[in-house]
């Protein structure tokens, strides 16, 4: 589903790196490494820090200079040099470890001429082990006065220039290791991602859900309407599919007696790459017996509002030029009502196939790609209404044709008991009351097979064993999947899914776009 990215400050145009200058930097650094190798000092592995930058800043941050020196012991810090200021007889370094930054200070008369001269081998990017005690400079900055500094790893490639950094987005994604070194906001994004994942696990655990693991390689690609990746198992002499969803396995577990289960892991769909799509992505799916899709809407409200508060500090979070409000309750919107209002029709008129085809013609929706029956309603909704759903909104009233695993609605069997949650114009979650009638499920699988034979590569396959599990008996159950990457985008104010995946998939370097 396509959607414009949130507006933000314009990015500067990419700058071509100075290849000749970089080669010269690398040559000089390799020469320094050769000296270290000759002295037997390259890549030592016997330094162990006993403190971290943020810990020292936290402990001494409120103390004045005299109190700092009175309280300070001797500390060992390990990290990367990210700045060097050389004043001839004295030297200031900025050291960064995983917790933060701290200034280091060396003076020739205190460190000794030989040790101080050895600092001349240092370059920005080198990994060092520092030892010393704390003091405050005349400007009040907490600083470690060095008694020794060891070069542990000579960085052969220079980091990006201090003020401009990596401004080529693709270079940042390819060299995420450099991106993380030079961009604190990127490091913070992935800290938040970790907090979001931990928060989901904690929330579901507190709700009584059991975390489980299901196969990544499956003999049948089921559980979602998507094109799978195919691999081959030599010993079994059979094709396998990287999972597009864990749904059918998780519902087997509910049949087996685990009444609340969830799985948080990787899914694989052989589809396009965009601001919202990566072929390998993270999803959380959970299933609850004795629940309906309405129960899961309430649970989703509690989950997302608690995550927003825990990760961003409030239920209202900034996004693009605006703000997203995760305060419950979220808005509810019937799909047919939304399409009818957008096109000036009544609810009953918009449910006529001829009316939907006329709208689709005006919207330029390819006739060959239109969903059958009332499924076209979803195509029109996607083209017309999705982008307008900025604040968290549950969309209900999904047609049966596009919901092969969902329970029919009792009042109108043309529809199913299903919702999708939209935020910032994109789908974040999908949930429904599960179809537990084995005969109905078998018939729907057969219809999916017909669609596959007609050329729909995303239609689901027939899973006879899953039907057999339903024949054993699936209790009334509701299930939901939440796209973790898209959720992280919302809670970190990120415009692209590549900004929240550490190593997104990219074309090979040098290949034309």
C-alpha positions as CSV (number, residue, x, y, z in Angstrom):
1,X,0.0,0.0,0.0
2,X,1.6,3.2,-1.1
3,X,1.7,6.4,1.0
4,X,3.6,9.6,1.0
5,X,6.2,9.9,3.6
6,X,5.8,12.5,6.4
7,X,7.1,15.8,5.6
8,X,10.3,16.9,7.3
9,X,13.3,19.1,6.7
10,X,14.6,18.9,3.2
11,X,17.7,16.6,2.9
12,X,20.8,18.1,1.4
13,X,21.8,16.8,-2.0
14,X,24.2,13.9,-1.9
15,X,27.9,14.8,-2.2
16,X,30.3,12.6,-4.1
17,X,33.1,11.5,-1.8
18,X,36.6,12.7,-2.6
19,X,37.9,9.3,-3.6
20,X,41.5,10.4,-4.1
21,X,41.6,12.1,-0.7
22,X,40.1,9.0,1.0
23,X,42.7,6.8,-0.6
24,X,45.5,9.1,0.7
25,X,44.0,8.9,4.2
26,X,43.9,5.1,4.0
27,X,47.5,5.0,2.8
28,X,48.7,7.1,5.7
29,X,46.7,5.0,8.2
30,X,48.1,1.8,6.8
31,X,51.6,3.2,7.3
32,X,50.8,3.9,10.9
33,X,49.5,0.3,11.3
34,X,52.6,-1.1,9.8
35,X,54.7,0.8,12.4
36,X,52.5,-0.8,15.1
37,X,52.9,-4.2,13.7
38,X,56.6,-3.7,13.6
39,X,56.6,-2.8,17.3
40,X,54.3,-5.8,18.1
41,X,51.5,-3.5,19.3
42,X,48.8,-4.1,16.7
43,X,45.4,-5.2,17.8
44,X,46.0,-6.0,21.5
45,X,43.3,-7.8,23.3
46,X,44.1,-7.4,27.0
47,X,42.4,-4.1,27.9
48,X,39.2,-4.2,30.0
49,X,37.2,-1.1,30.9
50,X,35.9,-0.7,34.4
51,X,33.6,2.3,33.7
52,X,31.5,3.8,31.0
53,X,31.1,7.4,29.8
54,X,27.5,7.9,30.7
55,X,28.0,6.3,34.1
56,X,30.7,8.8,35.0
57,X,28.7,11.7,33.7
58,X,25.7,10.6,35.8
59,X,27.8,10.1,38.9
60,X,29.8,13.3,38.7
61,X,27.5,15.5,36.6
62,X,26.2,17.7,39.5
63,X,29.6,18.2,41.3
64,X,31.8,21.2,41.0
65,X,35.5,20.9,40.0
66,X,36.8,20.6,43.6
67,X,34.3,17.9,44.5
68,X,35.0,16.0,41.3
69,X,38.7,15.8,42.0
70,X,38.1,14.9,45.6
71,X,35.8,12.0,44.8
72,X,37.4,10.7,41.6
73,X,39.2,7.5,41.5
74,X,41.2,6.1,38.6
75,X,39.0,4.8,35.7
76,X,39.5,2.7,32.6
77,X,37.4,3.6,29.6
78,X,37.3,1.9,26.2
79,X,35.8,3.4,23.1
80,X,36.3,5.2,19.8
81,X,38.0,8.5,19.2
82,X,35.5,10.8,17.5
83,X,37.3,14.1,17.7
84,X,40.9,15.3,18.2
85,X,42.1,18.8,19.1
86,X,45.9,19.1,19.2
87,X,47.4,22.2,20.9
88,X,51.0,21.1,20.6
89,X,51.8,20.6,24.3
90,X,48.3,19.3,25.1
91,X,45.6,17.3,23.5
92,X,41.9,16.9,23.8
93,X,40.0,13.9,22.6
94,X,36.4,13.0,22.5
95,X,35.8,9.4,23.4
96,X,32.6,7.5,22.6
97,X,31.5,4.2,24.0
98,X,28.1,2.5,23.8
99,X,26.7,4.7,26.5
100,X,27.8,8.2,25.4
101,X,30.8,10.6,25.1
102,X,33.4,11.9,27.5
103,X,36.3,14.3,26.9
104,X,39.9,13.1,27.5
105,X,42.9,15.4,28.2
106,X,46.6,14.7,27.8
107,X,49.5,17.0,28.6
108,X,53.0,16.3,27.5
109,X,54.5,17.1,30.8
110,X,52.1,14.8,32.7
111,X,52.0,11.9,30.3
112,X,55.7,11.7,29.6
113,X,57.3,12.6,26.3
114,X,57.4,9.1,24.8
115,X,53.7,8.3,25.7
116,X,52.6,11.7,24.5
117,X,54.5,11.4,21.2
118,X,52.7,8.0,20.6
119,X,49.4,10.0,20.6
120,X,50.6,11.3,17.2
121,X,49.6,7.9,15.7
122,X,46.0,8.5,16.7
123,X,43.3,9.3,14.1
124,X,39.6,9.9,14.4
125,X,37.9,6.5,14.4
126,X,40.6,4.7,16.3
127,X,39.6,2.4,19.2
128,X,41.5,3.1,22.4
129,X,41.8,2.2,26.0
130,X,42.1,5.2,28.3
131,X,43.0,5.4,32.0
132,X,42.9,8.4,34.3
133,X,41.1,10.5,36.8
134,X,38.3,13.1,36.5
135,X,38.5,16.9,36.7
136,X,36.6,19.8,35.3
137,X,38.2,22.1,32.7
138,X,38.0,25.9,32.9
139,X,34.9,25.8,30.8
140,X,33.3,23.3,33.3
141,X,33.4,20.2,31.1
142,X,33.9,16.9,32.9
143,X,37.1,15.4,31.5
144,X,39.3,12.4,32.1
145,X,43.0,13.4,32.7
146,X,45.0,10.7,31.1
147,X,47.7,8.7,32.8
148,X,47.8,6.3,29.9
149,X,46.2,5.8,26.5
150,X,46.6,2.6,24.4
151,X,45.7,2.3,20.8
152,X,43.8,-0.9,20.5
153,X,42.5,-0.8,16.9
154,X,43.8,1.4,14.1
155,X,40.9,2.5,11.9
156,X,42.1,2.3,8.4
157,X,39.1,4.2,6.9
158,X,38.3,7.7,8.0
159,X,34.9,8.6,9.3
160,X,32.7,11.0,7.4
161,X,33.6,14.7,7.9
162,X,32.4,15.9,11.3
163,X,29.7,18.4,10.4
164,X,28.3,16.8,7.2
165,X,28.5,13.1,8.1
166,X,26.8,10.6,5.8
167,X,24.2,12.5,3.8
168,X,23.9,9.9,1.0
169,X,20.9,7.9,2.3
170,X,21.9,4.8,0.4
171,X,25.5,4.9,1.7
172,X,24.1,5.2,5.2
173,X,22.0,2.1,4.8
174,X,24.9,0.1,3.2
175,X,27.4,1.2,5.8
176,X,25.1,1.2,8.8
177,X,28.1,0.6,11.0
178,X,29.4,4.1,10.0
179,X,25.9,5.6,10.2
180,X,25.6,4.4,13.9
181,X,29.0,5.9,14.7
182,X,28.4,9.4,13.4
183,X,24.6,9.8,14.0
184,X,23.3,9.8,17.5
185,X,19.7,10.0,16.3
186,X,20.1,6.8,14.4
187,X,21.4,5.0,17.5
188,X,18.5,6.4,19.5
189,X,16.0,5.0,16.8
190,X,17.3,1.5,17.3
191,X,17.4,1.9,21.1
192,X,13.7,2.8,20.8
193,X,13.1,-0.2,18.5
194,X,14.6,-2.5,21.1
195,X,12.4,-0.9,23.8
196,X,9.3,-1.3,21.6
197,X,10.0,-5.0,21.1
198,X,10.7,-5.6,24.8
199,X,7.5,-3.6,25.7
200,X,5.4,-5.8,23.4
201,X,6.8,-9.0,24.9
202,X,6.2,-7.7,28.4
203,X,2.7,-6.5,27.7
204,X,1.6,-9.8,26.1
205,X,3.3,-11.8,28.9
206,X,1.4,-9.8,31.5
207,X,-1.8,-10.6,29.6
208,X,-1.1,-14.3,29.9
209,X,0.2,-15.0,26.4
210,X,2.8,-17.7,25.9
211,X,5.7,-16.9,23.5
212,X,6.3,-19.7,21.0
213,X,8.3,-20.4,17.9
214,X,7.0,-21.8,14.6
215,X,8.8,-22.8,11.4
216,X,10.5,-20.3,9.2
217,X,10.6,-22.8,6.4
218,X,7.2,-24.2,5.6
219,X,5.9,-26.8,3.1
220,X,2.9,-24.6,2.4
221,X,3.0,-20.8,2.2
222,X,-0.1,-20.0,4.2
223,X,-1.6,-17.5,6.6
224,X,-1.4,-14.4,4.4
225,X,-2.1,-13.3,0.9
226,X,1.4,-12.7,-0.3
227,X,4.0,-14.1,-2.8
228,X,6.5,-16.3,-1.0
229,X,10.2,-16.9,-1.4
230,X,11.0,-20.5,-2.4
231,X,14.0,-22.6,-1.4
232,X,14.8,-26.3,-1.7
233,X,15.7,-28.9,0.9
234,X,18.1,-31.4,-0.6
235,X,17.7,-34.2,2.0
236,X,13.9,-34.2,1.8
237,X,13.9,-33.4,-1.9
238,X,11.2,-30.9,-1.6
239,X,10.6,-27.2,-2.0
240,X,10.0,-25.1,1.1
241,X,8.7,-21.6,1.5
242,X,10.0,-18.9,3.8
243,X,7.0,-18.0,5.9
244,X,4.8,-15.2,4.9
245,X,3.0,-15.5,8.3
246,X,2.9,-17.8,11.3
247,X,-0.9,-17.7,11.5
248,X,-1.8,-21.3,10.7
249,X,0.8,-22.8,13.0
250,X,-0.2,-20.5,15.9
251,X,-3.9,-21.5,15.5
252,X,-2.8,-25.2,15.6
253,X,-1.4,-24.4,19.0
254,X,-4.7,-23.0,20.1
255,X,-6.3,-26.2,19.0
256,X,-3.7,-28.0,21.1
257,X,-4.8,-26.2,24.2
258,X,-2.5,-23.1,24.4
259,X,-5.3,-20.6,24.6
260,X,-3.1,-17.4,24.4
261,X,0.0,-17.6,22.2
262,X,2.2,-15.1,20.4
263,X,5.2,-15.0,18.1
264,X,7.5,-12.1,17.4
265,X,9.8,-12.7,14.5
266,X,10.8,-12.3,10.8
267,X,8.4,-12.8,7.9
268,X,9.4,-12.9,4.2
269,X,7.4,-11.7,1.2
270,X,8.7,-11.7,-2.3
271,X,7.2,-8.3,-3.1
272,X,8.4,-4.8,-3.9
273,X,10.6,-2.5,-1.9
274,X,9.3,1.0,-0.9
275,X,9.2,3.5,1.9
276,X,6.8,1.0,3.7
277,X,8.0,-2.4,2.4
278,X,11.0,-4.6,2.9
279,X,11.0,-8.2,1.7
280,X,12.2,-9.3,5.2
281,X,10.3,-7.7,8.0
282,X,9.3,-8.2,11.6
283,X,5.8,-9.0,12.8
284,X,4.1,-9.9,16.0
285,X,1.1,-12.3,15.8
286,X,-1.0,-13.3,18.7
287,X,-4.1,-15.5,19.2
288,X,-6.6,-15.6,22.0
289,X,-9.2,-18.2,22.6
290,X,-12.7,-17.1,23.8
291,X,-12.2,-13.7,22.3
292,X,-13.6,-11.7,19.3
293,X,-12.0,-9.1,17.0
294,X,-13.7,-6.4,19.2
295,X,-11.7,-7.8,22.2
296,X,-8.5,-7.4,20.3
297,X,-9.3,-3.9,19.3
298,X,-9.5,-3.0,23.0
299,X,-6.3,-4.9,23.7
300,X,-4.5,-3.1,20.8
301,X,-5.6,0.3,22.2
302,X,-4.1,-0.6,25.6
303,X,-0.9,-2.0,24.0
304,X,-0.1,1.0,21.7
305,X,-1.0,3.7,24.2
306,X,1.3,2.0,26.8
307,X,4.1,1.7,24.2
308,X,3.8,5.4,23.3
309,X,4.0,6.4,26.9
310,X,6.9,4.1,27.7
311,X,9.0,4.9,24.6
312,X,8.1,8.4,23.6
313,X,7.0,9.7,27.1
314,X,3.3,10.5,26.2
315,X,0.3,9.1,24.3
316,X,0.7,11.9,21.9
317,X,3.9,11.5,19.7
318,X,5.3,13.8,17.0
319,X,5.2,12.5,13.5
320,X,6.2,14.5,10.4
321,X,4.8,18.0,10.8
322,X,2.0,16.9,13.1
323,X,1.2,14.7,16.1
324,X,-0.3,11.2,16.5
325,X,-2.6,10.6,19.5
326,X,-2.7,7.1,20.8
327,X,-5.0,7.9,23.6
328,X,-7.9,5.3,23.7
329,X,-10.4,4.9,22.3
330,X,-9.3,5.0,18.7
331,X,-11.8,6.0,15.9
332,X,-13.9,3.3,14.2
333,X,-14.8,3.4,10.5
334,X,-16.8,1.1,8.3
335,X,-15.1,0.5,5.0
336,X,-18.3,0.9,2.9
337,X,-19.3,4.0,4.8
338,X,-15.9,5.6,4.1
339,X,-16.0,4.8,0.3
340,X,-19.7,5.9,0.1
341,X,-18.9,9.3,1.7
342,X,-15.8,9.8,-0.5
343,X,-17.8,9.2,-3.7
344,X,-21.2,10.7,-2.8
345,X,-23.1,7.4,-2.7
346,X,-25.4,5.7,-0.2
347,X,-24.2,2.7,1.8
348,X,-26.3,0.4,-0.3
349,X,-25.3,1.9,-3.6
350,X,-21.6,1.5,-2.9
351,X,-22.1,-2.3,-2.4
352,X,-23.2,-2.8,-5.9
353,X,-20.5,-4.2,-8.1
354,X,-21.5,-1.9,-11.1
355,X,-21.0,1.1,-8.9
356,X,-17.6,-0.1,-7.6
357,X,-16.5,-0.8,-11.2
358,X,-17.5,2.7,-12.2
359,X,-15.5,4.2,-9.4
360,X,-12.5,1.9,-10.2
361,X,-12.7,3.1,-13.8
362,X,-12.4,6.7,-12.7
363,X,-9.6,5.9,-10.4
364,X,-7.7,4.0,-13.1
365,X,-7.6,0.7,-11.3
366,X,-6.5,-2.0,-13.7
367,X,-9.5,-4.3,-14.4
368,X,-7.2,-7.3,-14.5
369,X,-6.1,-6.6,-10.9
370,X,-9.5,-5.9,-9.4
371,X,-10.6,-8.2,-6.5
372,X,-13.7,-10.3,-7.3
373,X,-17.1,-9.5,-6.0
374,X,-17.2,-7.0,-3.1
375,X,-13.5,-7.4,-2.8
376,X,-13.2,-4.5,-5.2
377,X,-14.5,-2.4,-2.3
378,X,-11.1,-2.8,-0.6
379,X,-9.3,-1.8,-3.8
380,X,-11.4,1.4,-4.0
381,X,-10.9,2.1,-0.3
382,X,-7.1,1.7,-0.6
383,X,-7.0,4.1,-3.6
384,X,-9.4,6.6,-2.0
385,X,-9.4,6.6,1.8
386,X,-6.3,5.1,3.3
387,X,-4.1,8.2,3.0
388,X,-6.7,10.3,4.9
389,X,-6.5,8.1,8.0
390,X,-3.9,10.0,10.0
391,X,-5.0,9.4,13.6
392,X,-5.3,5.8,14.8
393,X,-8.4,4.4,13.2
394,X,-9.9,0.9,13.2
395,X,-11.4,0.1,9.8
396,X,-14.1,-2.7,9.8
397,X,-16.5,-4.2,7.4
398,X,-14.1,-6.2,5.2
399,X,-15.5,-8.2,2.3
400,X,-15.5,-12.0,2.5
401,X,-13.6,-12.3,-0.8
402,X,-10.3,-10.8,0.6
403,X,-10.6,-12.5,4.1
404,X,-10.2,-16.3,3.5
405,X,-9.3,-17.0,7.2
406,X,-11.8,-14.8,9.0
407,X,-15.2,-15.6,10.4
408,X,-18.3,-14.5,8.5
409,X,-20.3,-11.7,10.1
410,X,-23.6,-13.1,11.5
411,X,-25.7,-10.1,10.5
412,X,-24.3,-9.9,6.9
413,X,-22.3,-12.9,5.7
414,X,-21.0,-10.9,2.7
415,X,-18.5,-9.5,5.3
416,X,-16.3,-10.8,8.0
417,X,-15.5,-9.9,11.6
418,X,-12.2,-8.2,10.9
419,X,-10.4,-4.9,11.4
420,X,-7.3,-3.2,10.2
421,X,-5.7,-0.4,12.2
422,X,-4.5,2.6,10.2
423,X,-2.2,5.3,11.4
424,X,-0.5,8.0,9.3
425,X,-2.2,6.6,6.2
426,X,-0.8,3.1,6.5
427,X,-1.9,-0.3,7.8
428,X,-0.3,-1.1,11.1
429,X,-2.3,-4.1,12.4
430,X,-4.7,-6.6,11.0
431,X,-7.0,-8.8,13.2
432,X,-10.2,-10.8,13.0
433,X,-12.4,-13.4,14.7
434,X,-11.0,-16.7,13.3
435,X,-12.9,-18.9,11.0
436,X,-13.2,-22.2,12.9
437,X,-15.7,-24.0,10.7
438,X,-13.6,-26.6,8.9
439,X,-16.0,-27.1,6.0
440,X,-16.3,-23.4,5.3
441,X,-12.5,-23.1,5.5
442,X,-12.0,-25.9,3.1
443,X,-14.3,-24.2,0.6
444,X,-12.5,-21.0,0.9
445,X,-9.1,-22.7,0.3
446,X,-10.6,-24.2,-2.9
447,X,-11.6,-20.8,-4.0
448,X,-8.1,-19.5,-3.4
449,X,-6.8,-22.4,-5.5
450,X,-9.0,-21.3,-8.3
451,X,-7.6,-17.8,-8.1
452,X,-4.0,-19.2,-8.1
453,X,-4.8,-21.2,-11.2
454,X,-6.2,-18.0,-12.8
455,X,-2.8,-16.4,-12.3
456,X,-3.0,-14.9,-8.8
457,X,0.4,-15.7,-7.3
458,X,-0.6,-14.3,-3.9
459,X,-3.6,-16.5,-3.4
460,X,-3.3,-18.9,-0.6
461,X,-2.6,-22.6,-1.0
462,X,-4.7,-25.5,0.3
463,X,-3.4,-26.7,3.7
464,X,-5.2,-30.0,4.3
465,X,-3.5,-30.5,7.7
466,X,-4.8,-27.1,8.9
467,X,-8.3,-28.1,7.9
468,X,-7.7,-31.4,9.8
469,X,-6.7,-29.3,12.9
470,X,-10.0,-27.4,12.6
471,X,-11.8,-30.7,12.4
472,X,-10.3,-31.5,15.8
473,X,-11.8,-28.2,17.0
474,X,-10.6,-24.7,17.3
475,X,-12.3,-22.8,20.2
476,X,-13.8,-19.4,19.4
477,X,-10.7,-17.4,18.8
478,X,-9.5,-14.0,17.6
479,X,-6.0,-13.2,16.2
480,X,-4.0,-10.2,15.2
481,X,-0.8,-9.3,13.5
482,X,1.1,-6.1,14.1
483,X,3.8,-4.8,11.7
484,X,6.7,-4.0,14.1
485,X,8.8,-2.0,11.5
486,X,5.8,0.3,10.7
487,X,5.0,0.7,14.4
488,X,8.6,1.7,15.1
489,X,8.4,4.2,12.2
490,X,5.5,5.9,14.0
491,X,7.1,6.0,17.5
492,X,10.5,7.2,16.2
493,X,9.2,9.8,13.7
494,X,10.9,7.9,10.8
495,X,9.8,8.5,7.2
496,X,11.1,5.2,5.7
497,X,11.1,1.6,6.7
498,X,14.8,1.6,5.9
499,X,15.4,4.0,8.7
500,X,14.2,1.5,11.3
501,X,15.7,-1.7,9.9
502,X,19.4,-2.0,10.7
503,X,20.3,-3.7,7.4
504,X,17.6,-3.1,4.8
505,X,17.7,-4.9,1.5
506,X,19.2,-2.9,-1.3
507,X,20.2,-3.4,-4.9
508,X,23.8,-4.5,-5.4
509,X,26.2,-1.6,-5.4
510,X,26.6,-0.1,-8.8
511,X,23.5,-1.6,-10.3
512,X,21.3,1.0,-12.0
513,X,18.0,1.9,-10.3
